[in-house]
């Protein structure tokens, strides 16, 4: 079975980017404890792209059912509400990509 790449994108007005970037940093302390013990988690990255006024959660999971645990993780669901209240827009639906191919750096 191939891993699943879960992608969640938040877009915000450019003048709100710094505020939402800081909000995203602060969500780590609430979200990390539950996510890092979820079945099938391989990796989880949170990023920010000022050029597109967007923030992302990109995670790698052992399978689709493991990735979809986040759909029911209440702290994750609750953490989105302040972003929306501040003017952010989440792209929906959240994307769960089945892996078609992958690569890793060549060891020298």
MOURCOR-V954606 format. One record per run of one state. SS is the DSSP state (a for helix, b for strand, c for the rest). FROM is the first residue (numbers start at 1). LEN is the number of residues. If there is no record, write none. Layout:
SS|FROM|LEN  SS|FROM|LEN
//
This chain:
c|1|3  b|4|8  c|12|2  a|14|22  c|36|5  b|41|9  a|50|3  c|53|1  b|54|8  c|62|2  a|64|8  c|72|2  a|74|12  c|86|3  b|89|2  c|91|4  b|95|4  c|99|10
//
